Amino acid sequence: MSLQPFVYAPETWQQNLINSTLSWSAKHSNFTPWIAQTYAELALVGIDFKITETLAVDGIVLADRDTLGNSYPFLSRTILICAKSDREFHPSAHFHISHNRQDESGFINNKVWQARYVPHWLIPGIESRDFKRGTKLENIAYIGTRGQLAEELKSPEWARKIGDLGLNWLPIFEPDLWNNYTNIDLIVAARRFPSPPYPNKGAIKLFNCWRAGVPALLAPESAFMAERISEYDFLPINSIEDTYSKILFLKTNPEVYSNMLKRCYERSKTNDSESIRNKWLKVFEEAEIFYAYWNKVPDLQKKTAFLLKRYLLKQERLYYKIIGEV
C-alpha cells in the first residue's frame, strides 16, 4: 500500500490488546476480532498499521462500529472503513465490512453504505477435536453467551432428554473455554425457535466448527444457509423436537456423522486465514483507489453524501422502533 493505514484504538486496553500476541484472549468484544486480529493477521503479509486515537488523519482508518459509537464526524480526507459486525451502518464511514453476505447483495447497502463481505476470523488457537474420538458421539455442546441460546435449550428437561440417550449436554458459556473443542462431538446452536434469518449475524460458529472438526446442528440463519452447499456442511434445526430428532438420527446413523466429520476437514480450507487476508487486502486496495477519487470531490458533494447517510440511519432506527412497538 502506498497510503498509510491506521487502526482506530482510542482506549488503553485496545492498544494493549493490539500489541499482545495473537492468541485466544477471551476478551469478548467486536474490537478483538475485527481490529486487533485483523491488525495481527495483515501484519503477516506486510501491512504496517499505525495506531491512531483520532479519526481525523490523512489516510485509511479501520475501526469497529462499537468503538465508533454514536459520534458522527464529517471526514473530508480520512477514508474510514467500519467493521460493523452485527451493528448499524455508520454515517462517517466510506466502506463497511460485513460478515453476512446479505449486506453486500443489498442494493442500498452496496450503493450507499459500500458494504463488503469479509468472513469473521476464526478464534485464534482453536484446539481441535481429538481425532482419537473417531465417530464417537457422546458430548454435545453449545459455545457462546447464555443470552444467545434458545430458552428450550437451557431447560433441565432438555438436558435430561439428552442424558436419556446416553449423551452429555455441555453448554459452554465461559469465554476462556470457547476455543477448546477437544472433547466435543457435536455443536448445537440456535438463538430462537423458530429462527428469524438474522441478516446482521455472521457464520463464525460454523467456521469454527469446520476448523475444529466438529459437526454442527444450527438454526437456519441467513449467514449459515449462505455457506451450506452440501447436506453434510451442517444440519439445520427448526425446533427443539427437530433438534432432538436429528441428534437421534446421527446417533443411529454413524455413516452420516462420519461424512460430516470429513466435510469439516474439506470446508476448513475454504475460510482459512490466507483467504480471509486476501479479502481484506482487496478492500484496502479498493479504499486506496477511492481515496484518490475522493480527494478530487468538492466538499459540498462530500457533505451531501454524509448527510444522506445520517438521514438513512435515522430512518432505519425509526423503522425498527415502530416495528418493536407493534
VEXVEXLUM-306666 format. One record per residue (C-alpha): residue in one letter; x, y, z. Coordinates in steps of 0.1 Angstrom, whole numbers, m for minus. Layout:
BEGIN
SITE  residuo      X      Y      Z
SITE        a      X      Y      Z
...
This chain:
BEGIN
SITE  residuo      X      Y      Z
SITE        m      0      0      0
SITE        s     12     35     m8
SITE        l    m11     51     17
SITE        q     m5     48     55
SITE        p    m32     25     70
SITE        f    m43     32    106
SITE        v    m64     13    132
SITE        y    m86     33    155
SITE        a    m78     24    191
SITE        p    m86     52    215
SITE        e    m86     31    246
SITE        t    m56     19    265
SITE        w    m69    m17    267
SITE        q    m74    m17    229
SITE        q    m38     m6    224
SITE        n    m25    m32    248
SITE        l    m46    m59    230
SITE        i    m32    m49    196
SITE        n      4    m52    210
SITE        s     m2    m86    225
SITE        t      4   m119    209
SITE        l    m22   m134    185
SITE        s    m38   m159    209
SITE        w    m72   m165    224
SITE        s    m76   m138    250
SITE        a   m112   m145    259
SITE        k   m118   m107    255
SITE        h   m154   m107    243
SITE        s   m157    m75    221
SITE        n   m161    m66    185
SITE        f   m128    m48    187
SITE        t   m110    m81    194
SITE        p   m116    m99    161
SITE        w   m123    m70    137
SITE        i    m94    m47    147
SITE        a    m68    m65    169
SITE        q    m69    m97    150
SITE        t    m70    m80    116
SITE        y    m40    m59    127
SITE        a    m21    m91    136
SITE        e    m31   m111    105
SITE        l    m23    m84     80
SITE        a     10    m76     96
SITE        l     20   m112     85
SITE        v     17   m100     49
SITE        g     35    m67     53
SITE        i      7    m43     62
SITE        d     22    m18     86
SITE        f     m7     m3    105
SITE        k     m2     26    129
SITE        i    m25     31    159
SITE        t    m45     63    160
SITE        e    m66     78    188
SITE        t    m84    101    164
SITE        l   m103     96    132
SITE        a    m91    129    117
SITE        v    m60    116     98
SITE        d    m50    118     62
SITE        g    m52     82     51
SITE        i    m72     50     56
SITE        v    m86     42     90
SITE        l   m100      8    101
SITE        a   m124     10    131
SITE        d   m151    m12    146
SITE        r   m187      0    150
SITE        d   m188     m3    187
SITE        t   m157     19    192
SITE        l   m171     45    168
SITE        g   m203     47    189
SITE        n   m228     74    182
SITE        s   m204    101    172
SITE        y   m206    110    135
SITE        p   m179    134    125
SITE        f   m177    146     89
SITE        l   m144    133     75
SITE        s   m132    151     44
SITE        r    m97    135     40
SITE        t   m100    103     60
SITE        i   m112     71     43
SITE        l   m130     53     71
SITE        i   m136     15     69
SITE        c   m161      4     95
SITE        a   m162    m32    106
SITE        k   m199    m32    115
SITE        s   m202    m68    128
SITE        d   m239    m72    138
SITE        r   m244    m34    144
SITE        e   m257     m5    124
SITE        f   m240     12     95
SITE        h   m220     43    104
SITE        p   m226     76     85
SITE        s   m190     87     87
SITE        a   m177     56     71
SITE        h   m169     52     34
SITE        f   m168     14     34
SITE        h   m184    m12     57
SITE        i   m171    m47     64
SITE        s   m200    m71     69
SITE        h   m198   m108     80
SITE        n   m232   m116     63
SITE        r   m234   m118     25
SITE        q   m269   m102     26
SITE        d   m254    m68     33
SITE        e   m232    m69      2
SITE        s   m261    m82    m20
SITE        g   m285    m54    m10
SITE        f   m286    m25    m35
SITE        i   m288      3     m9
SITE        n   m262    m14     13
SITE        n   m238    m17    m16
SITE        k   m245     16    m33
SITE        v   m248     39     m3
SITE        w   m231     21     26
SITE        q   m205      3      4
SITE        a   m208    m30     22
SITE        r   m181    m56     16
SITE        y   m184    m91     28
SITE        v   m154   m104     47
SITE        p   m157   m136     68
SITE        h   m151   m134    105
SITE        w   m117   m145    116
SITE        l   m116   m179    133
SITE        i   m109   m179    171
SITE        p    m71   m179    175
SITE        g    m56   m210    189
SITE        i    m86   m234    183
SITE        e    m80   m267    200
SITE        s    m95   m292    175
SITE        r   m115   m323    184
SITE        d    m93   m352    194
SITE        f    m90   m374    163
SITE        k    m89   m404    185
SITE        r   m125   m399    193
SITE        g   m133   m412    158
SITE        t   m171   m414    152
SITE        k   m179   m414    189
SITE        l   m210   m392    195
SITE        e   m211   m385    232
SITE        n   m206   m349    241
SITE        i   m229   m323    227
SITE        a   m221   m286    233
SITE        y   m232   m251    227
SITE        i   m204   m225    227
SITE        g   m213   m188    232
SITE        t   m231   m165    255
SITE        r   m261   m176    276
SITE        g   m283   m148    262
SITE        q   m278   m161    226
SITE        l   m291   m196    234
SITE        a   m328   m205    228
SITE        e   m347   m209    260
SITE        e   m357   m245    251
SITE        l   m320   m255    251
SITE        k   m315   m241    286
SITE        s   m341   m262    302
SITE        p   m334   m291    326
SITE        e   m358   m312    306
SITE        w   m336   m308    275
SITE        a   m305   m319    294
SITE        r   m325   m349    308
SITE        k   m337   m360    273
SITE        i   m301   m359    260
SITE        g   m290   m378    291
SITE        d   m316   m405    284
SITE        l   m299   m411    250
SITE        g   m266   m418    268
SITE        l   m252   m384    258
SITE        n   m240   m353    276
SITE        w   m253   m318    271
SITE        l   m225   m294    278
SITE        p   m233   m257    272
SITE        i   m201   m237    274
SITE        f   m208   m201    284
SITE        e   m173   m192    298
SITE        p   m153   m172    271
SITE        d   m120   m186    282
SITE        l   m131   m221    270
SITE        w   m146   m211    237
SITE        n   m115   m222    217
SITE        n   m114   m257    232
SITE        y   m132   m284    211
SITE        t   m110   m313    222
SITE        n   m137   m335    237
SITE        i   m168   m321    218
SITE        d   m185   m343    193
SITE        l   m214   m321    182
SITE        i   m223   m284    184
SITE        v   m259   m273    187
SITE        a   m267   m236    183
SITE        a   m300   m217    180
SITE        r   m309   m183    193
SITE        r   m347   m189    189
SITE        f   m372   m214    177
SITE        p   m384   m209    150
SITE        s   m354   m189    139
SITE        p   m355   m155    121
SITE        p   m330   m151     93
SITE        y   m308   m127    114
SITE        p   m294   m108     84
SITE        n   m270    m89    108
SITE        k   m254   m121    122
SITE        g   m224   m139    108
SITE        a   m213   m176    104
SITE        i   m184   m176    128
SITE        k   m199   m206    148
SITE        l   m200   m227    116
SITE        f   m165   m216    105
SITE        n   m151   m225    140
SITE        c   m168   m259    139
SITE        w   m153   m267    105
SITE        r   m118   m257    117
SITE        a   m122   m277    149
SITE        g   m135   m308    131
SITE        v   m168   m308    149
SITE        p   m202   m314    131
SITE        a   m230   m289    139
SITE        l   m267   m286    142
SITE        l   m276   m249    136
SITE        a   m307   m228    132
SITE        p   m312   m218     96
SITE        e   m299   m183     99
SITE        s   m291   m165     67
SITE        a   m253   m165     72
SITE        f   m253   m202     78
SITE        m   m276   m211     49
SITE        a   m255   m190     25
SITE        e   m225   m212     33
SITE        r   m244   m245     31
SITE        i   m236   m262     m3
SITE        s   m237   m298      9
SITE        e   m261   m316     32
SITE        y   m230   m325     53
SITE        d   m219   m289     59
SITE        f   m243   m288     89
SITE        l   m279   m299     97
SITE        p   m305   m271    100
SITE        i   m327   m273    131
SITE        n   m362   m256    133
SITE        s   m375   m266    167
SITE        i   m365   m284    199
SITE        e   m382   m315    186
SITE        d   m363   m313    153
SITE        t   m331   m309    172
SITE        y   m337   m340    193
SITE        s   m347   m359    162
SITE        k   m315   m350    143
SITE        i   m293   m359    173
SITE        l   m310   m393    175
SITE        f   m306   m396    137
SITE        l   m268   m390    139
SITE        k   m265   m414    169
SITE        t   m282   m442    149
SITE        n   m265   m433    116
SITE        p   m228   m432    122
SITE        e   m220   m432     85
SITE        v   m237   m398     82
SITE        y   m218   m385    112
SITE        s   m186   m398     96
SITE        n   m194   m379     64
SITE        m   m200   m347     84
SITE        l   m166   m352    100
SITE        k   m149   m355     66
SITE        r   m168   m324     54
SITE        c   m155   m303     83
SITE        y   m120   m310     70
SITE        e   m129   m301     35
SITE        r   m147   m269     43
SITE        s   m120   m258     68
SITE        k    m99   m250     37
SITE        t   m124   m226     22
SITE        n   m122   m200     50
SITE        d    m86   m203     62
SITE        s    m66   m173     73
SITE        e    m50   m168     39
SITE        s    m83   m165     20
SITE        i    m96   m140     46
SITE        r    m64   m120     45
SITE        n    m68   m118      7
SITE        k   m104   m104     11
SITE        w    m91    m78     35
SITE        l    m63    m68     11
SITE        k    m88    m64    m17
SITE        v   m109    m40      5
SITE        f    m78    m19     13
SITE        e    m68    m18    m24
SITE        e   m103     m5    m32
SITE        a   m102     21     m4
SITE        e    m68     33    m18
SITE        i    m83     38    m52
SITE        f   m113     56    m37
SITE        y    m90     79    m17
SITE        a    m75     92    m49
SITE        y   m110     99    m63
SITE        w   m124    113    m30
SITE        n    m98    140    m27
SITE        k   m109    155    m60
SITE        v   m146    156    m49
SITE        p   m159    191    m39
SITE        d   m166    194     m2
SITE        l   m203    202     m9
SITE        q   m207    169    m26
SITE        k   m189    151      2
SITE        k   m211    167     28
SITE        t   m242    158      8
SITE        a   m233    122      8
SITE        f   m226    123     45
SITE        l   m259    139     53
SITE        l   m277    113     32
SITE        k   m262     85     53
SITE        r   m272    103     85
SITE        y   m307    106     73
SITE        l   m309     69     63
SITE        l   m296     58     97
SITE        k   m323     79    114
SITE        q   m350     64     91
SITE        e   m337     29     99
SITE        r   m338     35    136
SITE        l   m373     49    133
SITE        y   m384     19    113
SITE        y   m372     m6    139
SITE        k   m386     15    167
SITE        i   m420     12    151
SITE        i   m417    m25    144
SITE        g   m407    m30    181
SITE        e   m438    m12    193
SITE        v   m462    m32    171
